[in-house]
Every structure is written in structure tokens, then in C-alpha cells.
């Protein structure tokens, strides 16, 4: 009962943080920030406040979310249309995906992270230092976030992601007065589109210029690597994806994984396919189409050729296996066992591309030391 009373008091005092208003659109003209590649968000800057609109929070979403980001002490017009109001710069934050972690580090906002679901998945050395000092609270797992603990932290915002609009956990958090801001970086189909979500976090911390400068650096690095790959004299065939239970899941040809292969001047076996997520195929189908592929990247959970052989002798029929040209990111782990690729790759697509170029065309980057992809052991 005492715990319930404490939560009720917190809700009463924090209700203003989650203020909602739906009125006519403002006539004030602001400056639209440049978004070059990302399709899922937009930012309009006004004097003392800005609107952040997330238009694709999950696949096939038919709802947009507009967040009013207000600097302390700013008087805002009465006729602004928004879903949630958040005071910026954010002082305390909870994020729910490791893909959000690099943005905090890039913007030098590590100290604002107060909670995360699944601390062992985080690989960032700076955040792990804070975890070792008990400065970041464990919130359970994404499928079952401990809302009671989260609410007690009283963050200024929770950055969430969802596969649809029926997340009851986020609804509970929002009812407590804590804003939940959807981040849709994972729905982007291009590597630079994902990376550009650094500007989403720049808006929350009022560090738009810093976020833009960082993104421009990544964009230039990626573009230079892509141009370098065009100098290759061949375009080797590549298989990607892996078996899960009885299905082999391969990325669609319009996915960000396939774009990496294309930009590295290689030929993805399933480049002519389109869709969301991955294609589920039978082992026999993949073997028939891909047995002569020169490379196999991202073979799922496999870390060694021995594991491949133990799982199925049929893997030996793939040319990439015979030639020992299978490369995985599953062997590159953080100190607590988290796969670094899952955390850092969306923010650093230039490093992913350079890894693949050095694998497919080693003569172009002879001195490159891969960040994510390593040969299967």
C-alpha cells in the first residue's frame, strides 16, 4: 500500500510533463531542419521551441506523432497542434534499444541515461562505466519493462520503439505523466537513413547543429567509401541471412543490409526482391539459388565452421563455406556479451561499408582493420 501511495503522488506531481493538446495548426512559420535520407521524422525549429514529428514509428503505421519540444521559460502560441509536450534539453532519459546508446555518447549526454531494459546488451564502454557505478538502473526486458521502477526514476522522457500501436507498457508509462517518444530508426531502409536519426536526439538535447555536423561527417565517410568501391574490377556474388528453426531468413533486396552489399560493389543474390523484414525460404530453395555465391555474410548465430558442420552437413555444399569466405559480426562482442554490431552499426554505416569493401575487394582497403565483420572461425 505504501508503494502504491508513492506512485500516486509521483503521478500527481508529474502529470504536467505529459501534457497533450490537439488544436488547430499554428500559423507561425519555423525553419525546417534538413533531413536528407531518413523518411521517418521531421523537425521544425521556432524561437524557443520546435516540433518533432515521427511519421513512421512502426511498419505500415497510419499514425503520426508530433512532439512539442520547449525550452524552459518559453511562451508558446495557443494554436499549436501536438500530441505530447516535452521540456528540453532533456536532463534524465530512458532509452529502450541499444541503437539509441551511440547517439547519447556522440552528443556527450551519457550522464542523462538513468534506466535501460537489459543492461548486459549495452557495449558502450562509457555507459558500462556508469552501469558499474549503479548510475543506470536495470528495467528488466523490453517485453516486460518494470514500469514501477521506471516511474520511480522520473525521467523527462522514455524513447521507445514498437512493432505496432498496442504497447500496453508504454500506455502505462504515459498515464503516469512521463512522455513516451517513439523512435522509428529501425524502419529506415537505407544505411544513411538510419544514421540520420542522430538528429532526432539532437532535437531532444537542443544540440541540432552538433548532430548535423556529426551526421555530415558520417555521410561524407560513407560516400567516399562507396566511390572507392566503384574502382573494383569485379562484383562478387553474396549470400546473406541464416536459418532459424526450419526457415532461412534472407534480407529483402530493398533492405539496408542489401544496400550495404550493393554500395560495396557486390551482387546480392536476392537483390530483385522487395518487402519489409526478411524473406522466409526453405533451405533447399536457398541452396539451389545460392550454392555458388562467392561470399556469405551475417550467418546468424554461427561463429565457427564446426558449428555449421554440426548443424547440417549440407552447408558444405555452399561454395562460400568450401572457400572459407563466411563472415560474421556475432564474434565481435562488448565486455558484457552484447553484439557490438546491433548497437553501433546503425549509427556508423561507414564502418560497416568499409568492412564489406575490405572483404569483397581487399586490394582497395589493404590496411583496413574490420570493426564488425570477422571471418568465421
C-alpha positions as CSV (number, residue, x, y, z in Angstrom):
1,X,0.0,0.0,0.0
2,X,2.9,2.4,0.8
3,X,4.4,1.7,-2.6
4,X,1.1,2.4,-4.3
5,X,0.7,5.7,-2.4
6,X,4.2,6.8,-3.5
7,X,3.4,6.1,-7.2
8,X,0.1,8.0,-6.9
9,X,2.0,11.0,-5.5
10,X,4.5,10.8,-8.4
11,X,1.7,10.7,-10.9
12,X,0.0,13.8,-9.4
13,X,3.2,15.8,-9.4
14,X,4.4,14.7,-12.9
15,X,1.1,14.9,-14.8
16,X,2.1,18.3,-16.4
17,X,5.1,16.6,-18.1
18,X,2.8,14.6,-20.3
19,X,0.6,17.4,-21.4
20,X,-1.4,16.7,-24.5
21,X,-3.2,19.2,-26.7
22,X,-5.0,18.9,-30.0
23,X,-5.8,22.3,-31.6
24,X,-5.6,23.9,-35.0
25,X,-2.2,24.0,-36.7
26,X,0.0,27.0,-35.8
27,X,0.3,29.8,-38.4
28,X,3.8,30.6,-37.2
29,X,6.5,29.8,-39.7
30,X,9.5,28.0,-38.5
31,X,12.7,26.7,-40.1
32,X,12.5,23.2,-41.3
33,X,15.7,21.3,-40.5
34,X,17.4,19.5,-43.3
35,X,16.7,15.7,-43.4
36,X,18.4,14.2,-46.4
37,X,17.9,10.4,-46.1
38,X,15.6,9.5,-43.2
39,X,12.0,9.1,-44.1
40,X,10.5,8.7,-40.6
41,X,10.8,12.1,-38.9
42,X,11.0,15.8,-39.4
43,X,11.9,18.8,-37.3
44,X,10.7,22.4,-37.5
45,X,12.6,25.0,-35.4
46,X,10.8,28.0,-33.9
47,X,12.1,30.6,-31.4
48,X,12.4,28.8,-28.1
49,X,10.7,25.6,-29.2
50,X,10.5,23.1,-32.0
51,X,8.2,20.3,-33.3
52,X,9.5,16.8,-33.8
53,X,7.1,14.7,-36.0
54,X,7.7,10.9,-36.2
55,X,5.8,9.7,-39.3
56,X,6.7,6.0,-39.4
57,X,7.1,4.7,-35.8
58,X,6.4,1.1,-37.0
59,X,6.0,-0.7,-40.3
60,X,2.7,0.3,-42.2
61,X,1.8,2.8,-39.5
62,X,-1.1,5.1,-40.3
63,X,-0.4,7.5,-37.4
64,X,2.0,10.4,-37.0
65,X,3.2,11.6,-33.6
66,X,4.1,15.3,-33.1
67,X,6.2,16.2,-30.1
68,X,6.4,19.8,-28.9
69,X,9.9,20.3,-27.6
70,X,10.0,23.5,-25.5
71,X,12.9,25.3,-23.9
72,X,12.3,26.3,-20.3
73,X,10.6,29.6,-19.8
74,X,9.4,29.9,-23.4
75,X,5.9,31.2,-24.1
76,X,4.3,29.1,-26.9
77,X,1.4,30.1,-29.1
78,X,-2.0,28.8,-28.2
79,X,-2.9,27.3,-31.5
80,X,-0.2,24.6,-31.9
81,X,-1.2,21.1,-32.7
82,X,0.8,18.4,-30.9
83,X,0.5,15.1,-29.1
84,X,3.0,15.4,-26.3
85,X,4.9,18.3,-24.8
86,X,8.5,17.8,-23.5
87,X,10.8,20.3,-21.9
88,X,14.3,20.5,-23.5
89,X,17.1,20.0,-23.2
90,X,16.3,16.6,-21.5
91,X,18.1,16.1,-18.2
92,X,17.0,12.4,-17.5
93,X,16.2,9.9,-20.1
94,X,15.3,6.2,-20.5
95,X,16.0,4.5,-23.9
96,X,14.9,1.1,-24.8
97,X,17.1,0.0,-27.7
98,X,20.9,-0.3,-27.8
99,X,20.7,1.5,-31.2
100,X,19.9,4.6,-29.1
101,X,23.0,4.4,-27.0
102,X,25.6,5.7,-29.5
103,X,23.6,8.9,-30.0
104,X,23.9,9.7,-26.3
105,X,27.6,9.1,-26.5
106,X,28.1,11.2,-29.7
107,X,26.2,14.1,-28.2
108,X,28.1,13.8,-24.9
109,X,24.9,13.1,-23.0
110,X,25.8,9.8,-21.3
111,X,25.1,11.2,-17.9
112,X,21.4,11.7,-18.7
113,X,20.7,8.0,-19.1
114,X,19.1,6.7,-15.9
115,X,17.5,3.4,-17.0
116,X,17.6,0.7,-19.6
117,X,15.9,-2.7,-20.1
118,X,18.6,-5.3,-20.4
119,X,21.9,-3.7,-19.3
120,X,24.0,-6.6,-20.4
121,X,23.2,-5.9,-24.0
122,X,25.0,-2.5,-23.8
123,X,28.5,-2.5,-25.1
124,X,29.5,1.2,-24.9
125,X,32.5,1.5,-22.6
126,X,31.4,4.9,-21.2
127,X,27.9,3.6,-20.4
128,X,29.3,0.4,-18.9
129,X,31.3,2.6,-16.6
130,X,28.1,4.3,-15.4
131,X,26.5,0.9,-15.0
132,X,29.3,-0.3,-12.8
133,X,28.7,2.7,-10.6
134,X,25.0,1.8,-10.4
135,X,24.2,5.1,-12.2
136,X,21.9,3.3,-14.7
137,X,19.0,1.2,-13.4
138,X,18.1,-2.2,-14.8
139,X,14.5,-2.1,-16.0
140,X,14.0,-5.8,-16.9
141,X,13.4,-6.8,-20.5
142,X,11.7,-4.9,-23.3
143,X,8.9,-7.4,-23.4
144,X,8.3,-6.8,-19.7
145,X,9.7,-3.5,-18.6
146,X,9.4,-2.9,-14.8
147,X,7.1,0.1,-15.0
148,X,7.1,0.7,-11.3
149,X,10.9,1.1,-11.2
150,X,10.9,3.2,-14.4
151,X,8.2,5.6,-13.0
152,X,10.2,6.0,-9.8
153,X,13.2,7.2,-11.8
154,X,11.1,10.1,-13.1
155,X,12.8,10.6,-16.5
156,X,11.9,13.6,-18.6
157,X,11.1,11.1,-21.5
158,X,11.2,7.5,-22.5
159,X,12.4,6.7,-26.0
160,X,10.5,3.7,-27.2
161,X,10.1,1.6,-30.3
162,X,7.2,-0.7,-31.2
163,X,6.1,-3.2,-33.8
164,X,2.6,-1.8,-33.7
165,X,0.5,0.7,-31.7
166,X,-0.7,-1.7,-29.0
167,X,2.1,-1.4,-26.5
168,X,0.4,-1.6,-23.1
169,X,3.7,-0.9,-21.2
170,X,4.1,2.4,-22.9
171,X,0.5,3.3,-22.3
172,X,1.0,2.7,-18.6
173,X,4.1,4.8,-18.5
174,X,2.4,7.7,-20.3
175,X,-0.6,7.6,-17.9
176,X,1.9,8.2,-15.1
177,X,2.8,11.5,-16.7
178,X,6.1,10.5,-18.4
179,X,6.2,11.2,-22.1
180,X,7.0,8.2,-24.4
181,X,8.6,9.3,-27.6
182,X,8.6,6.8,-30.5
183,X,11.8,6.3,-32.4
184,X,11.5,4.6,-35.8
185,X,15.1,4.4,-36.8
186,X,14.8,0.6,-37.3
187,X,12.2,1.1,-40.0
188,X,14.5,3.0,-42.3
189,X,15.6,1.1,-45.4
190,X,18.9,2.9,-46.2
191,X,22.1,2.9,-44.1
192,X,22.3,6.7,-44.1
193,X,18.6,7.0,-43.3
194,X,19.2,5.1,-40.1
195,X,22.3,7.1,-39.2
196,X,20.4,10.4,-39.7
197,X,18.3,9.7,-36.6
198,X,21.2,11.3,-34.6
199,X,19.3,14.5,-35.5
200,X,16.2,13.1,-33.6
201,X,18.3,13.0,-30.4
202,X,20.0,16.3,-31.3
203,X,16.5,17.9,-31.1
204,X,15.8,16.4,-27.7
205,X,19.0,17.8,-26.3
206,X,18.9,21.1,-28.2
207,X,22.1,20.1,-30.0
208,X,20.8,20.2,-33.5
209,X,24.0,21.7,-35.0
210,X,26.2,19.2,-33.3
211,X,24.0,16.3,-34.5
212,X,24.0,17.7,-38.1
213,X,27.8,18.1,-38.1
214,X,28.3,14.6,-36.9
215,X,25.9,13.2,-39.5
216,X,27.7,15.1,-42.3
217,X,31.0,13.5,-41.2
218,X,29.5,10.0,-41.4
219,X,27.7,10.8,-44.7
220,X,31.0,12.0,-46.3
221,X,32.9,9.0,-45.0
222,X,30.2,6.6,-46.4
223,X,30.1,8.4,-49.7
224,X,33.9,8.3,-50.1
225,X,33.9,4.6,-49.4
226,X,31.1,3.9,-51.8
227,X,33.0,5.8,-54.5
228,X,36.1,3.8,-53.7
229,X,34.2,0.6,-54.2
230,X,33.4,1.6,-57.8
231,X,37.1,1.1,-58.6
232,X,36.8,-2.7,-58.1
233,X,37.3,-4.8,-61.2
234,X,34.7,-7.4,-60.1
235,X,31.3,-7.6,-58.4
236,X,31.3,-10.9,-56.4
237,X,28.0,-12.7,-55.6
238,X,26.9,-12.5,-52.0
239,X,24.5,-14.5,-49.8
240,X,23.2,-13.1,-46.5
241,X,21.0,-14.3,-43.8
242,X,20.7,-17.6,-41.8
243,X,18.5,-20.5,-40.7
244,X,16.1,-20.2,-37.8
245,X,14.3,-23.4,-37.0
246,X,13.1,-24.7,-40.4
247,X,13.3,-21.4,-42.3
248,X,16.2,-19.5,-43.9
249,X,15.7,-15.7,-43.5
250,X,17.3,-13.5,-46.1
251,X,17.1,-9.7,-46.2
252,X,14.9,-8.2,-49.0
253,X,16.7,-6.5,-51.9
254,X,15.5,-3.1,-50.7
255,X,16.7,-3.5,-47.1
256,X,19.6,-1.6,-45.5
257,X,21.6,-4.9,-45.4
258,X,21.2,-5.3,-49.1
259,X,22.1,-1.7,-49.7
260,X,25.5,-2.2,-47.9
261,X,26.3,-5.1,-50.3
262,X,25.3,-3.0,-53.3
263,X,27.3,0.0,-52.2
264,X,30.3,-2.2,-51.6
265,X,30.1,-3.1,-55.3
266,X,29.0,-6.7,-54.9
267,X,26.0,-8.6,-56.2
268,X,23.4,-9.6,-53.7
269,X,21.7,-12.9,-54.6
270,X,18.2,-11.7,-53.7
271,X,18.7,-8.1,-54.9
272,X,15.5,-8.2,-57.0
273,X,13.2,-8.7,-54.1
274,X,11.2,-6.1,-52.2
275,X,9.4,-6.0,-48.9
276,X,9.7,-5.4,-45.1
277,X,11.8,-7.5,-42.8
278,X,13.2,-10.7,-44.3
279,X,12.1,-13.4,-46.7
280,X,11.4,-16.8,-45.2
281,X,12.7,-19.6,-47.5
282,X,13.4,-23.3,-47.3
283,X,17.0,-24.5,-47.0
284,X,16.6,-26.3,-50.3
285,X,15.5,-23.1,-52.1
286,X,18.5,-21.1,-50.8
287,X,20.9,-23.9,-51.6
288,X,19.6,-24.1,-55.2
289,X,19.9,-20.3,-55.8
290,X,23.0,-19.5,-53.7
291,X,25.3,-22.5,-53.7
292,X,27.8,-20.8,-56.0
293,X,27.7,-17.4,-54.1
294,X,31.3,-16.3,-53.5
295,X,30.7,-14.8,-50.1
296,X,28.3,-15.5,-47.2
297,X,27.9,-12.6,-44.7
298,X,25.9,-12.5,-41.5
299,X,25.3,-16.2,-41.0
300,X,23.2,-15.7,-37.8
301,X,24.3,-17.4,-34.7
302,X,27.1,-19.4,-36.2
303,X,30.6,-18.4,-35.0
304,X,32.6,-21.4,-36.3
305,X,32.7,-23.7,-39.3
306,X,32.5,-26.5,-36.8
307,X,29.1,-25.3,-35.7
308,X,28.0,-25.2,-39.3
309,X,29.0,-28.8,-39.8
310,X,27.4,-30.0,-36.6
311,X,24.1,-28.3,-37.5
312,X,23.9,-29.7,-41.0
313,X,26.3,-31.4,-43.4
314,X,24.5,-29.7,-46.3
315,X,26.2,-26.4,-45.5
316,X,29.3,-27.9,-47.0
317,X,27.6,-27.7,-50.4
318,X,27.9,-23.9,-50.4
319,X,31.0,-22.5,-52.3
320,X,31.5,-19.8,-49.7
321,X,31.8,-22.5,-47.0
322,X,34.2,-24.5,-49.1
323,X,36.3,-21.5,-49.7
324,X,36.2,-20.3,-46.1
325,X,34.6,-17.0,-47.2
326,X,31.9,-16.7,-44.5
327,X,32.0,-13.6,-42.4
328,X,30.1,-12.8,-39.2
329,X,29.5,-9.9,-36.8
330,X,28.5,-12.3,-34.0
331,X,32.1,-12.8,-32.8
332,X,32.5,-9.1,-32.1
333,X,31.2,-8.6,-28.6
334,X,31.2,-6.0,-25.9
335,X,32.6,-6.7,-22.4
336,X,29.2,-7.9,-21.2
337,X,28.5,-10.1,-24.2
338,X,26.4,-7.7,-26.3
339,X,26.9,-7.8,-30.1
340,X,28.5,-4.5,-31.0
341,X,27.0,-4.6,-34.5
342,X,23.5,-4.3,-33.2
343,X,24.4,-1.3,-31.1
344,X,26.8,0.7,-33.3
345,X,26.2,-0.3,-36.9
346,X,23.1,1.9,-37.5
347,X,25.0,5.0,-36.3
348,X,28.2,4.1,-38.1
349,X,27.2,2.7,-41.5
350,X,30.5,4.0,-42.9
351,X,32.4,1.4,-40.8
352,X,30.1,-1.4,-42.0
353,X,30.6,-0.4,-45.6
354,X,34.4,-0.3,-45.2
355,X,34.3,-3.7,-43.6
356,X,32.5,-5.2,-46.5
357,X,34.7,-3.4,-49.1
358,X,37.8,-4.8,-47.4
359,X,36.2,-8.3,-47.5
360,X,34.9,-8.3,-51.1
361,X,37.8,-6.1,-52.5
362,X,40.8,-6.4,-50.2
363,X,43.0,-4.6,-52.7
364,X,41.0,-1.4,-52.2
365,X,41.5,-1.2,-48.4
366,X,44.6,-3.3,-47.7
367,X,45.3,-1.7,-44.3
368,X,41.7,-1.7,-43.0
369,X,41.0,-3.4,-39.7
370,X,37.4,-4.5,-39.6
371,X,35.2,-3.2,-36.9
372,X,32.3,-5.6,-37.1
373,X,32.7,-8.5,-39.6
374,X,35.2,-11.2,-38.8
375,X,35.9,-14.5,-40.7
376,X,34.1,-17.5,-39.3
377,X,36.5,-19.3,-37.0
